[in-house]
Amino acid sequence: MKKVAIAACFLFLAVLACRPIVTIVVTATPTSPVLAQATTPAITITPTETPTPQPTATVCTLGARWVADVTVPDNTPFAPGTTFVKTWRVLNSGTCDWKPGTKLVFISGDPMGGPAAVDVPALAAGSQTDISANFTAPATPGTYRANYQFQAPDGTRFGPIIWVRIVVPGTPTPAVSPPTGLAILSFSAEVVQDLPPAGKRIRFYWRIQGATRAGIWSGTQMRAPMYWEATPPTEGTMVVDVATTYYRDPLMTLVAQDAAGNEARASVMVPWACQYPWFFPTDNRTCPAYEASTTWAAEEPFERGRMIWLQEVRVGSAVYQRVILVLYNDGRFEKYADTFVEGVDSESDPTIVPPAGLYQPIRGFGKLWRTNPSVRARLGWATAPEQGFHTQWQMQMSESIGIPFYVHRLDGRVIRAAGWDTGSGTWGEVP
C-alpha cells in the first residue's frame, strides 16, 4: 500500500511538470501594449485611454512696413496738371495674412486727384507687393503730400502712414532789387548728365542787370560749400561737375554785387535724389551716408529706458560687432561694446533678487548693467525679459561731430540718435 501511494505522488508531479509555463511579455508603444499569448490560461490586458490634447487658438497680428518708393520719390518735380503713377513697395510685417478686401485708404493731406482707396492684393505674412495709384499735379506751385494707411476688411487700420509727396515748381522769385538798378533777371540750373555713382553735371545760366561781380554757391554741402565765379557777371553759362550731395534736391544760389557793394540773390532747386534710400519714410532732406544694414538684434525695456543690442553694424567698409545702445527716458543715449563671453561670464548674478514683477537683465545686457553703476542707477530694473528680432540700421551724412543714425525698435518704431562717433548723445522717436 505504501509503495502504491509513493507511485501516485510521482505520477501527480509528472502531470504538473507537463503543464505549460505561462509567460507574459508586454511591449510599450504609444497605443496599446502587445501581449504574447500562452496556450493556457488566456490573459487580456485592457489599455488605458490617454486624453487627446485640445488645440490652442493662435492669435495673429496685422502689420505693414514701407520698403521702397518704386516710382516718384519724395519731392519729385511735376509741371502743373501732369498725371503720374505712384508705386509703393510694401511688406506684410505682421503674422496675419492680408485678406481679400484689404485696402490702402487716403487719410489726410492733399488728394491730388488720387483715389480714396486702393485695393490691396491678398498677401501672406512676410511677403512683399507693389501698390500703385494715379495722381495729378495741382495747378498751383508748391509742395503737396497725400497720406495713406492700410485698412483691413473689417475697417481696422494698421501699419504706418505712407505717402506721395511732389513739388510743383514755380518761376524763381529773385530777391527785391536795391534801388541802384542791380537785378537778377534770370537764373536756372539744368541737370545735363548723371555722373555715377552719385554725381551730376549741371549747366547754369544767368542774366543780371547792373552787376560787377557774381558767383554761385552750391547747397550740396553747408559747412564747406562749393563756389563758382560767374563770369561775365552780366550774362553767361557754365557747366560744372558735382560728385555728390549731402542733401536731397539742393538749392543753388546766385549772388550778384554792384560797384557800390549792393547785393542781390536768387535760388533754384536741382532735382537730385540721395545716393542711398532711407529704410523708412521720412521728410528728412539730409541723405544717408551708406546703405541700410540688416542685423539680428535684441531689446529689453527698463524702468527708466531700454537697451538695444545689435549683432553687426555696417558703416561702409567698416563692421562693428556686438554693440549695445542704452537709451534713457531723459532723451540721452550711450553706446557700449558687448563684452559678455559665452561659457566664461555668468548669465546673471543669483545674489541679485529683483522686486516682484521686475527682472535682472542677463548676458550682455546683464554684464553691462551689473558692472556699470551709472547705467544701473539710471535705468533701474528691467520690466520684461529681452526679446530678439531683426532690425535695420543706417547712418546719416554729417558735416560735424555727433553723427546721427537711425534704428528700428522691436515695436517697429524708428529712433534717431546723434553721437555715433562720440559714443553718447541724444535720441528721440521719428514721428
C-alpha positions as a Markdown table, in Angstrom:
| # | Residue | x | y | z |
|---|---|---|---|---|
| 1 | Met | 0.0 | 0.0 | 0.0 |
| 2 | Lys | 2.8 | 2.3 | 0.9 |
| 3 | Lys | 4.5 | 1.7 | -2.5 |
| 4 | Val | 1.3 | 2.5 | -4.3 |
| 5 | Ala | 1.0 | 5.9 | -2.5 |
| 6 | Ile | 4.5 | 6.8 | -3.4 |
| 7 | Ala | 3.9 | 5.9 | -7.0 |
| 8 | Ala | 0.8 | 8.0 | -7.1 |
| 9 | Cys | 2.7 | 11.1 | -5.8 |
| 10 | Phe | 5.4 | 10.7 | -8.5 |
| 11 | Leu | 2.6 | 10.5 | -11.1 |
| 12 | Phe | 0.9 | 13.7 | -9.9 |
| 13 | Leu | 4.2 | 15.6 | -10.0 |
| 14 | Ala | 4.9 | 14.4 | -13.5 |
| 15 | Val | 1.5 | 15.7 | -14.6 |
| 16 | Leu | 2.2 | 19.1 | -13.1 |
| 17 | Ala | 5.6 | 19.2 | -14.9 |
| 18 | Cys | 3.9 | 18.6 | -18.2 |
| 19 | Arg | 1.6 | 21.7 | -17.9 |
| 20 | Pro | 2.7 | 24.7 | -19.9 |
| 21 | Ile | 4.5 | 27.6 | -18.1 |
| 22 | Val | 2.6 | 30.9 | -18.7 |
| 23 | Thr | 4.9 | 33.8 | -19.9 |
| 24 | Ile | 3.6 | 37.4 | -20.4 |
| 25 | Val | 5.6 | 39.8 | -22.5 |
| 26 | Val | 4.4 | 43.5 | -22.7 |
| 27 | Thr | 6.0 | 45.8 | -25.3 |
| 28 | Ala | 5.4 | 49.5 | -24.6 |
| 29 | Thr | 4.1 | 51.5 | -27.6 |
| 30 | Pro | 2.3 | 54.9 | -27.8 |
| 31 | Thr | -1.0 | 53.0 | -28.2 |
| 32 | Ser | -2.0 | 49.6 | -26.6 |
| 33 | Pro | 0.5 | 47.1 | -25.2 |
| 34 | Val | 1.3 | 43.8 | -27.1 |
| 35 | Leu | 0.6 | 40.6 | -25.1 |
| 36 | Ala | 2.3 | 37.3 | -26.1 |
| 37 | Gln | -0.4 | 34.5 | -26.0 |
| 38 | Ala | 0.1 | 31.5 | -23.8 |
| 39 | Thr | -1.5 | 28.1 | -24.6 |
| 40 | Thr | -3.4 | 28.4 | -21.3 |
| 41 | Pro | -4.7 | 30.3 | -19.5 |
| 42 | Ala | -5.8 | 33.2 | -21.7 |
| 43 | Ile | -5.0 | 36.6 | -20.3 |
| 44 | Thr | -6.3 | 40.0 | -21.6 |
| 45 | Ile | -4.8 | 43.5 | -20.8 |
| 46 | Thr | -7.0 | 46.5 | -21.5 |
| 47 | Pro | -5.1 | 49.7 | -22.4 |
| 48 | Thr | -5.7 | 52.9 | -20.5 |
| 49 | Glu | -7.1 | 55.7 | -22.7 |
| 50 | Thr | -5.0 | 58.9 | -23.0 |
| 51 | Pro | -6.9 | 62.2 | -23.3 |
| 52 | Thr | -6.4 | 63.9 | -26.6 |
| 53 | Pro | -4.9 | 67.4 | -26.2 |
| 54 | Gln | -7.1 | 70.2 | -27.3 |
| 55 | Pro | -5.5 | 72.7 | -29.8 |
| 56 | Thr | -5.0 | 76.2 | -28.5 |
| 57 | Ala | -6.2 | 79.2 | -30.5 |
| 58 | Thr | -3.5 | 81.1 | -32.3 |
| 59 | Val | -3.8 | 84.9 | -32.3 |
| 60 | Cys | -2.1 | 86.8 | -35.2 |
| 61 | Thr | -1.3 | 90.5 | -35.6 |
| 62 | Leu | -1.8 | 92.7 | -38.6 |
| 63 | Gly | 1.3 | 94.6 | -39.7 |
| 64 | Ala | 2.7 | 96.5 | -42.7 |
| 65 | Arg | 6.0 | 98.2 | -43.4 |
| 66 | Trp | 7.1 | 100.6 | -46.2 |
| 67 | Val | 10.0 | 99.1 | -48.2 |
| 68 | Ala | 10.8 | 101.5 | -51.1 |
| 69 | Asp | 9.4 | 104.1 | -53.5 |
| 70 | Val | 9.4 | 102.2 | -56.8 |
| 71 | Thr | 8.3 | 105.4 | -58.6 |
| 72 | Val | 8.1 | 109.1 | -57.7 |
| 73 | Pro | 10.5 | 109.5 | -54.8 |
| 74 | Asp | 9.8 | 112.3 | -52.4 |
| 75 | Asn | 9.9 | 115.9 | -53.8 |
| 76 | Thr | 9.8 | 114.7 | -57.5 |
| 77 | Pro | 9.0 | 117.9 | -59.5 |
| 78 | Phe | 6.0 | 117.8 | -61.9 |
| 79 | Ala | 4.6 | 120.6 | -64.1 |
| 80 | Pro | 1.1 | 121.7 | -63.2 |
| 81 | Gly | -1.6 | 119.3 | -64.4 |
| 82 | Thr | 0.8 | 116.4 | -65.0 |
| 83 | Thr | -0.6 | 113.0 | -64.4 |
| 84 | Phe | 1.7 | 110.4 | -62.8 |
| 85 | Val | 1.6 | 106.9 | -61.2 |
| 86 | Lys | 3.0 | 106.5 | -57.7 |
| 87 | Thr | 4.1 | 102.9 | -56.7 |
| 88 | Trp | 5.0 | 101.8 | -53.2 |
| 89 | Arg | 6.7 | 98.6 | -52.3 |
| 90 | Val | 5.4 | 97.3 | -49.0 |
| 91 | Leu | 5.9 | 94.3 | -46.7 |
| 92 | Asn | 3.4 | 92.3 | -44.7 |
| 93 | Ser | 5.4 | 92.6 | -41.5 |
| 94 | Gly | 2.7 | 91.0 | -39.3 |
| 95 | Thr | 1.8 | 87.4 | -38.5 |
| 96 | Cys | -1.7 | 87.6 | -40.2 |
| 97 | Asp | -2.1 | 87.2 | -43.9 |
| 98 | Trp | -3.8 | 90.1 | -45.7 |
| 99 | Lys | -7.2 | 89.0 | -46.7 |
| 100 | Pro | -9.1 | 90.0 | -49.9 |
| 101 | Gly | -10.8 | 93.3 | -49.2 |
| 102 | Thr | -7.7 | 94.9 | -47.6 |
| 103 | Lys | -7.3 | 98.5 | -48.9 |
| 104 | Leu | -4.9 | 101.4 | -48.8 |
| 105 | Val | -7.0 | 104.4 | -47.8 |
| 106 | Phe | -6.5 | 108.1 | -48.1 |
| 107 | Ile | -6.5 | 109.7 | -44.6 |
| 108 | Ser | -5.2 | 113.2 | -44.9 |
| 109 | Gly | -3.2 | 115.8 | -46.9 |
| 110 | Asp | -3.6 | 116.9 | -50.5 |
| 111 | Pro | -5.7 | 114.3 | -52.5 |
| 112 | Met | -4.1 | 115.5 | -55.8 |
| 113 | Gly | -6.9 | 113.7 | -57.7 |
| 114 | Gly | -5.9 | 110.4 | -56.2 |
| 115 | Pro | -8.2 | 107.6 | -55.1 |
| 116 | Ala | -10.0 | 107.5 | -51.8 |
| 117 | Ala | -9.0 | 103.8 | -51.5 |
| 118 | Val | -6.7 | 101.4 | -53.4 |
| 119 | Asp | -7.4 | 97.6 | -53.5 |
| 120 | Val | -4.5 | 95.7 | -52.0 |
| 121 | Pro | -3.9 | 92.1 | -53.1 |
| 122 | Ala | -4.2 | 89.2 | -50.6 |
| 123 | Leu | -0.7 | 88.7 | -49.2 |
| 124 | Ala | 0.9 | 86.1 | -47.0 |
| 125 | Ala | 2.8 | 87.2 | -43.8 |
| 126 | Gly | 6.4 | 88.1 | -44.6 |
| 127 | Ser | 5.8 | 88.7 | -48.3 |
| 128 | Gln | 6.1 | 91.9 | -50.4 |
| 129 | Thr | 4.0 | 93.5 | -53.0 |
| 130 | Asp | 3.7 | 96.7 | -55.1 |
| 131 | Ile | 0.7 | 99.1 | -54.8 |
| 132 | Ser | 0.1 | 101.8 | -57.4 |
| 133 | Ala | -2.3 | 104.8 | -57.6 |
| 134 | Asn | -2.8 | 107.6 | -60.2 |
| 135 | Phe | -2.5 | 111.3 | -59.3 |
| 136 | Thr | -2.5 | 114.7 | -61.0 |
| 137 | Ala | -0.1 | 117.5 | -60.0 |
| 138 | Pro | -2.0 | 120.6 | -58.8 |
| 139 | Ala | -2.1 | 123.8 | -60.9 |
| 140 | Thr | -0.5 | 126.0 | -58.2 |
| 141 | Pro | 3.2 | 125.9 | -57.4 |
| 142 | Gly | 4.0 | 124.3 | -54.0 |
| 143 | Thr | 4.8 | 121.1 | -52.2 |
| 144 | Tyr | 2.0 | 118.6 | -52.0 |
| 145 | Arg | 1.6 | 115.4 | -49.9 |
| 146 | Ala | -1.2 | 112.7 | -49.8 |
| 147 | Asn | -1.1 | 110.3 | -46.8 |
| 148 | Tyr | -2.4 | 106.8 | -46.9 |
| 149 | Gln | -2.8 | 103.9 | -44.4 |
| 150 | Phe | -3.7 | 100.2 | -44.7 |
| 151 | Gln | -7.2 | 99.1 | -43.7 |
| 152 | Ala | -8.4 | 95.5 | -43.0 |
| 153 | Pro | -11.8 | 94.3 | -44.5 |
| 154 | Asp | -13.4 | 94.9 | -41.1 |
| 155 | Gly | -12.3 | 98.6 | -41.1 |
| 156 | Thr | -9.3 | 98.2 | -38.7 |
| 157 | Arg | -6.4 | 100.4 | -39.8 |
| 158 | Phe | -2.9 | 99.2 | -39.3 |
| 159 | Gly | 0.7 | 99.8 | -40.2 |
| 160 | Pro | 2.5 | 103.2 | -40.7 |
| 161 | Ile | 1.3 | 106.1 | -42.7 |
| 162 | Ile | 2.9 | 106.1 | -46.2 |
| 163 | Trp | 2.6 | 109.0 | -48.6 |
| 164 | Val | 3.3 | 110.5 | -52.0 |
| 165 | Arg | 4.9 | 113.9 | -52.0 |
| 166 | Ile | 5.7 | 116.0 | -55.0 |
| 167 | Val | 6.8 | 119.6 | -55.9 |
| 168 | Val | 5.1 | 121.8 | -58.5 |
| 169 | Pro | 7.9 | 124.3 | -59.2 |
| 170 | Gly | 7.3 | 127.9 | -59.9 |
| 171 | Thr | 9.4 | 130.6 | -61.6 |
| 172 | Pro | 12.2 | 131.5 | -59.2 |
| 173 | Thr | 11.5 | 134.8 | -57.5 |
| 174 | Pro | 14.6 | 136.9 | -57.2 |
| 175 | Ala | 15.2 | 139.0 | -54.1 |
| 176 | Val | 14.0 | 142.6 | -54.1 |
| 177 | Ser | 16.4 | 144.6 | -56.1 |
| 178 | Pro | 18.2 | 147.5 | -54.5 |
| 179 | Pro | 17.3 | 151.0 | -55.9 |
| 180 | Thr | 20.7 | 151.1 | -57.7 |
| 181 | Gly | 19.3 | 149.1 | -60.6 |
| 182 | Leu | 21.0 | 145.8 | -59.6 |
| 183 | Ala | 18.7 | 142.9 | -60.5 |
| 184 | Ile | 18.9 | 139.2 | -61.3 |
| 185 | Leu | 16.7 | 138.9 | -64.4 |
| 186 | Ser | 17.1 | 135.2 | -65.0 |
| 187 | Phe | 18.8 | 132.2 | -63.3 |
| 188 | Ser | 18.5 | 128.5 | -64.0 |
| 189 | Ala | 20.3 | 125.2 | -63.2 |
| 190 | Glu | 19.8 | 122.3 | -65.5 |
| 191 | Val | 21.0 | 118.7 | -64.9 |
| 192 | Val | 22.5 | 117.7 | -68.3 |
| 193 | Gln | 24.1 | 114.3 | -67.2 |
| 194 | Asp | 24.2 | 111.9 | -64.3 |
| 195 | Leu | 27.7 | 111.1 | -63.2 |
| 196 | Pro | 28.0 | 107.7 | -61.5 |
| 197 | Pro | 27.9 | 106.8 | -58.7 |
| 198 | Ala | 26.1 | 109.8 | -57.3 |
| 199 | Gly | 27.1 | 113.0 | -59.1 |
| 200 | Lys | 25.5 | 115.4 | -61.6 |
| 201 | Arg | 26.7 | 117.6 | -64.4 |
| 202 | Ile | 24.9 | 120.9 | -64.1 |
| 203 | Arg | 24.5 | 123.8 | -66.6 |
| 204 | Phe | 23.9 | 127.2 | -65.1 |
| 205 | Tyr | 22.5 | 130.2 | -67.0 |
| 206 | Trp | 22.3 | 133.7 | -65.6 |
| 207 | Arg | 21.4 | 137.2 | -66.8 |
| 208 | Ile | 22.0 | 140.1 | -64.4 |
| 209 | Gln | 21.5 | 143.9 | -64.6 |
| 210 | Gly | 24.0 | 146.2 | -63.1 |
| 211 | Ala | 26.4 | 143.6 | -61.6 |
| 212 | Thr | 30.1 | 144.0 | -61.4 |
| 213 | Arg | 30.6 | 140.6 | -59.8 |
| 214 | Ala | 28.6 | 137.4 | -59.5 |
| 215 | Gly | 29.0 | 133.8 | -58.2 |
| 216 | Ile | 27.1 | 130.6 | -57.5 |
| 217 | Trp | 27.0 | 128.8 | -54.2 |
| 218 | Ser | 26.2 | 125.1 | -54.1 |
| 219 | Gly | 23.7 | 123.8 | -51.5 |
| 220 | Thr | 25.1 | 120.2 | -51.7 |
| 221 | Gln | 27.1 | 121.0 | -48.6 |
| 222 | Met | 26.7 | 123.6 | -45.9 |
| 223 | Arg | 29.8 | 123.6 | -43.8 |
| 224 | Ala | 32.2 | 123.9 | -46.8 |
| 225 | Pro | 30.0 | 124.8 | -49.8 |
| 226 | Met | 31.3 | 124.8 | -53.4 |
| 227 | Tyr | 31.5 | 128.1 | -55.1 |
| 228 | Trp | 31.9 | 129.1 | -58.8 |
| 229 | Glu | 32.6 | 132.6 | -60.1 |
| 230 | Ala | 30.0 | 133.6 | -62.7 |
| 231 | Thr | 31.9 | 135.4 | -65.5 |
| 232 | Pro | 31.0 | 137.6 | -67.1 |
| 233 | Pro | 28.6 | 138.8 | -64.4 |
| 234 | Thr | 26.1 | 140.3 | -66.8 |
| 235 | Glu | 25.1 | 137.1 | -68.7 |
| 236 | Gly | 26.6 | 133.7 | -69.2 |
| 237 | Thr | 26.5 | 129.9 | -68.9 |
| 238 | Met | 28.7 | 127.5 | -67.1 |
| 239 | Val | 28.8 | 123.7 | -66.8 |
| 240 | Val | 30.1 | 122.1 | -63.5 |
| 241 | Asp | 30.5 | 118.6 | -62.2 |
| 242 | Val | 29.5 | 117.9 | -58.6 |
| 243 | Ala | 30.4 | 114.4 | -57.2 |
| 244 | Thr | 27.7 | 114.1 | -54.6 |
| 245 | Thr | 25.1 | 115.9 | -52.4 |
| 246 | Tyr | 24.6 | 115.7 | -48.7 |
| 247 | Tyr | 21.0 | 116.9 | -49.1 |
| 248 | Arg | 18.2 | 115.8 | -51.4 |
| 249 | Asp | 17.1 | 118.4 | -54.0 |
| 250 | Pro | 19.8 | 121.0 | -53.1 |
| 251 | Leu | 19.4 | 124.7 | -53.8 |
| 252 | Met | 21.9 | 126.6 | -56.0 |
| 253 | Thr | 22.1 | 130.3 | -55.1 |
| 254 | Leu | 23.3 | 133.1 | -57.4 |
| 255 | Val | 24.8 | 136.1 | -55.6 |
| 256 | Ala | 25.3 | 139.3 | -57.6 |
| 257 | Gln | 27.1 | 142.6 | -56.4 |
| 258 | Asp | 27.4 | 146.0 | -58.0 |
| 259 | Ala | 30.2 | 148.5 | -57.7 |
| 260 | Ala | 28.7 | 150.1 | -54.5 |
| 261 | Gly | 28.6 | 146.7 | -52.7 |
| 262 | Asn | 24.8 | 146.2 | -53.0 |
| 263 | Glu | 23.8 | 142.5 | -53.3 |
| 264 | Ala | 21.0 | 140.5 | -54.9 |
| 265 | Arg | 20.3 | 136.8 | -54.6 |
| 266 | Ala | 18.2 | 134.2 | -56.4 |
| 267 | Ser | 18.0 | 130.4 | -55.7 |
| 268 | Val | 16.8 | 127.4 | -57.8 |
| 269 | Met | 16.3 | 123.8 | -56.7 |
| 270 | Val | 18.2 | 121.0 | -58.5 |
| 271 | Pro | 16.2 | 117.7 | -58.6 |
| 272 | Trp | 18.6 | 115.3 | -57.0 |
| 273 | Ala | 17.8 | 112.1 | -55.1 |
| 274 | Cys | 20.1 | 110.8 | -52.4 |
| 275 | Gln | 22.5 | 108.0 | -53.5 |
| 276 | Tyr | 21.0 | 105.6 | -51.0 |
| 277 | Pro | 17.4 | 105.5 | -49.9 |
| 278 | Trp | 16.3 | 105.7 | -46.3 |
| 279 | Phe | 14.9 | 102.4 | -44.9 |
| 280 | Phe | 11.8 | 104.2 | -43.7 |
| 281 | Pro | 9.5 | 107.0 | -44.9 |
| 282 | Thr | 10.9 | 110.4 | -43.8 |
| 283 | Asp | 10.8 | 114.1 | -44.5 |
| 284 | Asn | 14.5 | 114.3 | -43.7 |
| 285 | Arg | 16.3 | 116.1 | -46.6 |
| 286 | Thr | 19.7 | 115.0 | -45.3 |
| 287 | Cys | 20.9 | 111.9 | -47.2 |
| 288 | Pro | 22.0 | 108.6 | -45.7 |
| 289 | Ala | 25.8 | 108.1 | -45.7 |
| 290 | Tyr | 25.5 | 104.4 | -46.6 |
| 291 | Glu | 23.0 | 101.7 | -47.5 |
| 292 | Ala | 20.9 | 100.4 | -44.6 |
| 293 | Ser | 22.2 | 97.3 | -42.9 |
| 294 | Thr | 20.0 | 94.5 | -41.5 |
| 295 | Thr | 21.1 | 92.6 | -38.4 |
| 296 | Trp | 19.9 | 90.4 | -35.6 |
| 297 | Ala | 19.1 | 92.5 | -32.5 |
| 298 | Ala | 17.6 | 92.2 | -29.0 |
| 299 | Glu | 15.7 | 94.8 | -26.9 |
| 300 | Glu | 14.8 | 95.0 | -23.3 |
| 301 | Pro | 12.7 | 97.6 | -21.5 |
| 302 | Phe | 13.7 | 99.1 | -18.2 |
| 303 | Glu | 12.0 | 101.3 | -15.6 |
| 304 | Arg | 13.7 | 104.4 | -17.0 |
| 305 | Gly | 14.8 | 103.5 | -20.5 |
| 306 | Arg | 15.7 | 100.5 | -22.6 |
| 307 | Met | 18.7 | 98.6 | -24.1 |
| 308 | Ile | 19.1 | 97.6 | -27.7 |
| 309 | Trp | 21.8 | 95.1 | -28.8 |
| 310 | Leu | 23.0 | 95.0 | -32.4 |
| 311 | Gln | 24.9 | 91.9 | -33.6 |
| 312 | Glu | 26.6 | 93.6 | -36.5 |
| 313 | Val | 26.6 | 97.2 | -37.8 |
| 314 | Arg | 28.0 | 98.0 | -41.2 |
| 315 | Val | 29.3 | 101.5 | -41.9 |
| 316 | Gly | 30.6 | 101.4 | -45.4 |
| 317 | Ser | 33.6 | 99.1 | -45.4 |
| 318 | Ala | 33.8 | 99.1 | -41.6 |
| 319 | Val | 31.9 | 96.5 | -39.5 |
| 320 | Tyr | 31.1 | 96.9 | -35.8 |
| 321 | Gln | 30.3 | 93.7 | -33.9 |
| 322 | Arg | 28.0 | 93.4 | -30.8 |
| 323 | Val | 27.0 | 96.9 | -30.0 |
| 324 | Ile | 24.8 | 97.9 | -27.0 |
| 325 | Leu | 22.8 | 101.1 | -27.2 |
| 326 | Val | 21.5 | 102.4 | -23.8 |
| 327 | Leu | 18.5 | 104.7 | -24.3 |
| 328 | Tyr | 17.4 | 106.7 | -21.2 |
| 329 | Asn | 14.0 | 108.2 | -20.9 |
| 330 | Asp | 15.5 | 111.6 | -20.4 |
| 331 | Gly | 16.5 | 111.7 | -24.1 |
| 332 | Arg | 20.2 | 110.8 | -23.7 |
| 333 | Phe | 21.9 | 107.7 | -25.0 |
| 334 | Glu | 25.2 | 105.9 | -24.6 |
| 335 | Lys | 27.0 | 103.3 | -26.8 |
| 336 | Tyr | 28.9 | 100.3 | -25.4 |
| 337 | Ala | 30.7 | 97.2 | -26.6 |
| 338 | Asp | 29.2 | 93.9 | -25.6 |
| 339 | Thr | 31.9 | 92.2 | -23.6 |
| 340 | Phe | 29.9 | 89.1 | -22.5 |
| 341 | Val | 31.9 | 85.9 | -23.2 |
| 342 | Glu | 29.8 | 82.8 | -23.7 |
| 343 | Gly | 30.9 | 80.0 | -21.3 |
| 344 | Val | 33.1 | 82.4 | -19.3 |
| 345 | Asp | 30.8 | 85.0 | -17.9 |
| 346 | Ser | 27.7 | 84.1 | -15.8 |
| 347 | Glu | 24.4 | 85.0 | -17.4 |
| 348 | Ser | 23.1 | 86.6 | -14.2 |
| 349 | Asp | 24.0 | 87.0 | -10.5 |
| 350 | Pro | 21.9 | 84.8 | -8.3 |
| 351 | Thr | 22.6 | 87.1 | -5.3 |
| 352 | Ile | 20.7 | 90.0 | -7.0 |
| 353 | Val | 17.0 | 89.5 | -6.5 |
| 354 | Pro | 14.7 | 91.9 | -8.3 |
| 355 | Pro | 11.4 | 93.1 | -6.8 |
| 356 | Ala | 8.2 | 91.2 | -7.7 |
| 357 | Gly | 7.3 | 91.8 | -11.4 |
| 358 | Leu | 10.7 | 93.1 | -12.3 |
| 359 | Tyr | 13.7 | 91.4 | -13.8 |
| 360 | Gln | 17.5 | 91.2 | -13.6 |
| 361 | Pro | 18.9 | 91.6 | -17.2 |
| 362 | Ile | 21.1 | 88.7 | -18.4 |
| 363 | Arg | 24.0 | 88.0 | -20.7 |
| 364 | Gly | 25.5 | 91.2 | -22.4 |
| 365 | Phe | 22.8 | 93.5 | -21.0 |
| 366 | Gly | 23.2 | 92.0 | -17.6 |
| 367 | Lys | 27.0 | 92.2 | -17.5 |
| 368 | Leu | 26.9 | 95.9 | -18.5 |
| 369 | Trp | 24.1 | 96.6 | -16.0 |
| 370 | Arg | 25.9 | 94.9 | -13.1 |
| 371 | Thr | 29.4 | 96.3 | -13.8 |
| 372 | Asn | 28.4 | 99.9 | -14.7 |
| 373 | Pro | 26.8 | 101.5 | -11.6 |
| 374 | Ser | 25.8 | 104.6 | -13.6 |
| 375 | Val | 23.9 | 102.6 | -16.2 |
| 376 | Arg | 22.2 | 100.5 | -13.5 |
| 377 | Ala | 21.2 | 103.5 | -11.4 |
| 378 | Arg | 19.8 | 105.5 | -14.4 |
| 379 | Leu | 17.9 | 102.5 | -16.0 |
| 380 | Gly | 16.6 | 100.8 | -12.9 |
| 381 | Trp | 15.3 | 97.2 | -13.1 |
| 382 | Ala | 14.2 | 95.5 | -16.4 |
| 383 | Thr | 10.4 | 95.4 | -16.7 |
| 384 | Ala | 10.4 | 92.4 | -19.1 |
| 385 | Pro | 12.8 | 89.8 | -20.5 |
| 386 | Glu | 14.9 | 90.7 | -23.6 |
| 387 | Gln | 13.4 | 89.8 | -27.0 |
| 388 | Gly | 15.3 | 89.0 | -30.2 |
| 389 | Phe | 14.3 | 90.4 | -33.6 |
| 390 | His | 15.7 | 91.6 | -36.9 |
| 391 | Thr | 16.3 | 95.3 | -37.3 |
| 392 | Gln | 17.7 | 97.8 | -39.7 |
| 393 | Trp | 20.3 | 100.5 | -39.0 |
| 394 | Gln | 21.5 | 103.4 | -41.1 |
| 395 | Met | 23.9 | 106.4 | -40.6 |
| 396 | Gln | 23.2 | 109.9 | -41.8 |
| 397 | Met | 25.6 | 112.1 | -43.7 |
| 398 | Ser | 27.0 | 114.7 | -41.3 |
| 399 | Glu | 29.2 | 117.8 | -41.6 |
| 400 | Ser | 30.2 | 117.9 | -37.9 |
| 401 | Ile | 30.7 | 115.6 | -34.9 |
| 402 | Gly | 27.7 | 113.9 | -33.3 |
| 403 | Ile | 26.9 | 111.8 | -36.4 |
| 404 | Pro | 23.2 | 110.9 | -36.4 |
| 405 | Phe | 21.9 | 107.3 | -37.0 |
| 406 | Tyr | 18.6 | 105.5 | -37.2 |
| 407 | Val | 17.5 | 102.1 | -36.0 |
| 408 | His | 14.2 | 100.1 | -35.9 |
| 409 | Arg | 12.9 | 99.2 | -32.5 |
| 410 | Leu | 11.2 | 95.9 | -31.6 |
| 411 | Asp | 7.7 | 97.6 | -32.0 |
| 412 | Gly | 8.5 | 98.8 | -35.5 |
| 413 | Arg | 9.1 | 102.5 | -34.5 |
| 414 | Val | 12.2 | 104.2 | -35.7 |
| 415 | Ile | 14.5 | 106.1 | -33.3 |
| 416 | Arg | 17.1 | 108.8 | -34.3 |
| 417 | Ala | 20.2 | 109.2 | -32.1 |
| 418 | Ala | 23.0 | 111.7 | -32.6 |
| 419 | Gly | 26.5 | 110.8 | -31.5 |
| 420 | Trp | 27.6 | 107.5 | -33.0 |
| 421 | Asp | 31.2 | 108.9 | -33.4 |
| 422 | Thr | 31.3 | 110.3 | -29.8 |
| 423 | Gly | 29.7 | 107.3 | -28.1 |
| 424 | Ser | 26.9 | 109.3 | -26.5 |
| 425 | Gly | 24.4 | 112.0 | -27.3 |
| 426 | Thr | 20.7 | 112.5 | -27.7 |
| 427 | Trp | 17.9 | 110.3 | -29.1 |
| 428 | Gly | 14.2 | 110.5 | -29.9 |
| 429 | Glu | 11.5 | 108.7 | -31.9 |
| 430 | Val | 10.9 | 109.6 | -35.6 |
| 431 | Pro | 7.4 | 111.0 | -36.0 |
